[in-house]
């Protein structure tokens, strides 16, 4: 019997998750020297993860990596198994029996909570929910957001927070030719939100949004950015940070904020106000969110290590909607060790560990490996590193042959799992594009799994 990695006994690898980290892991595997066959499992019928359902609809250029993933999906060593939920439709133990290696690339599917009183009140949401809703993700299709209130608050100052603010600030005419979900566009057309507040616990020198996305707020049709000049008064440590050549991106963002602060008083009905050095302490209201209590912060610490410390100076902000955008966290899967504190699969160089010992054949890449950091392209190097560790472990796989997904067919049949192949997905994809063309959009997404599967019934 040939060793694993030969043409007679190729490495059988399963990838769980079809977002960027999953496809970059696929790329690294099929371009490696050993012979490899890769099966990718995705719980939705549609691939591409957050590139499809997390990137803002008005930023189509950020979805260009999908073209790369589509080419990778054409590799003869690759098979796609959509509509398969690992942990429910197939267990991790069953995957381990059928594959030499299982690479988890399932991302960070839920959000971090504020942990303050009143967070449970109606009107308080995770930004991930709104993003999934306007992007047509089936998990969020039936959520409702009461847009009849005039004031919305977004907690956080990363790019997701910026996306949420911008989508709430834009007119229907600015959104209608994007691939925003139809139900979201219809709801936003009736929105009464005209005061948008973005709140960050640290100062303008530490904000995580990019200057390109920030600049867009100065170009909106019916919404103007508002910055209090006093909020741009920096402490000495923050000035040191912006003087650092490695902080050019933050300096550019600060310059954009200065340009906003120098504008005349806004005349538009909609306004987006940027707040700094504030932290939410409590949400108040009788039956839903009505007010937010904020503490004024001071920065302490060394350059690039400053942290916010709350003072006793408080203020209240009237609001009807709150979206928290303070980070994502992964979800556990039965049969895989989980770090509850960090929300990741504990690992060493991509090898999943249980205590101090590596679990044979289990690997992680992307956000479930390192936490929610970086941009789409960051996942390529991360996945390459994980695959490198996997290939270093080949001698441990011996000469055992594995059946891959062929060994799972009976499980799928017995459990009534309707597997969606990549060819099936291409039919769904084509149908979405045709629907979009009729509406003057790049695509009109199907927002329910049943709708996607019905397409396959129609074309049989």
Beta strands, then each sheet from edge to edge (+ up, - down):
strand 1: 11-16
strand 2: 36-42
strand 3: 78-82
strand 4: 101-104
strand 5: 110-111
strand 6: 124-126
strand 7: 151-155
strand 8: 195-199
strand 9: 223-227
strand 10: 270-275
strand 11: 278-284
strand 12: 291-300
strand 13: 307-318
strand 14: 321-324
strand 15: 328-329
strand 16: 347-348
strand 17: 351-354
strand 18: 357-364
sheet 1: 3+ 2+ 1+ 4+ 18+ 17- 16+
sheet 2: 5+ 15-
sheet 3: 6+ 14+ 7+ 8+ 10+ 9+
sheet 4: 11+ 12- 13+
end
